[in-house]
Each structure stands twice: as structure tokens, then as C-alpha cells.
């Protein structure tokens, strides 16, 4: 086993890099710069992880082993969110394309019948913001992503916020923007 951490199940999960957990209500993925936030929807919970582009093959294997351990085989839909450009262009990233992500899910879970959705948040990650007292806009250093389980609507709702400037509040990432993978 590697240094991947399986966190205790809780209603409101907070997952940093290299962490896996189950959430009953919401999951926060802080500090997304090049990482992917992954949330799998089950009937009354979410199976989640925060994948770093620096993950080794052993860490990736351990991450998916933990996802299976906490119910990943019974997920009805997987959602992968991250800044594609920043992740795929990292020299040591195991995932260099959406096809690589698809291949990992297929090899780790097989054909479970789960839907697979992906969203590129490169635009949100690189939003130019004008900070108070400055005249030149700068990009976010990172974004936080939040997944909220909506059991009544049978879906997960996603939000993001930047680390400075005017976009410090939560902004909705609409499900219709996701693509199948």
C-alpha cells in the first residue's frame, strides 16, 4: 500500500490530494490547481477522491482499491472535474487524456453500467480577476470544488470558487456542461 488515505465516512467530507472518502451530503475538494475531483453517486451517498497529477501507478491503484472498498462498484454515475490543460500537461501525470481516464475506470471497475461524466474547468481555473487595489487582473491560483448530493433529484450538484478577487463565493457548475466519457 502507498500513502493514499481512506478517511472516515462523514456527512460533509473534505478531501485533499491523495485522499478517498464517502460523503452523505457534500464533499469539498480544496486547492484544485492540476488535480481532478472525482465523485461517484450512490443512492444515498457519494464515493469521492482527489487525484493529483503526481500520483504514481501504485497510488492510483490504491485510490481505486479504496473507491471499490467504500462502494465504488455500486456507483450509478461518476463525475470527474478538473483543469484538463493543467493536468494533462504535467510531465509525470499518468492521465494525459480523457481516454486515459476512461481506460482507468474501465480497468478498475469493468463494465458496471455506471454513467461517466467529465467537466473541464480550465476556464474557471484561469478566470482573470481584479483584486481590490490593483489595476491588472490575475488568474486564480487554485479553485475549490464542492459536490452536493441531491437525493430528491437523484444527482450531484457541483460548485467552484476561486481563491481571491470577486469570485470568493460558490458558483454553480451546471450538469448540462458535462460530457460523457
Secondary structure, DSSP 4 states (H G I P E B T S, - for coil): --S-EEPPPEEEEE--TTEEEEEEEEEEEEEESS-EEEEEE-SS-EEEEEE-TT--HHHHHHHHHHHHHTTGGG-SEEEEEE-HHHHHTSTT-S--SHHHHHHHHHHHH-S---EEEEEE-HHHHT-EE--TT-SS-EE-S-EEEEEEEETTTTEEEEEEEESSTT--S-EEE-GGG-EE-
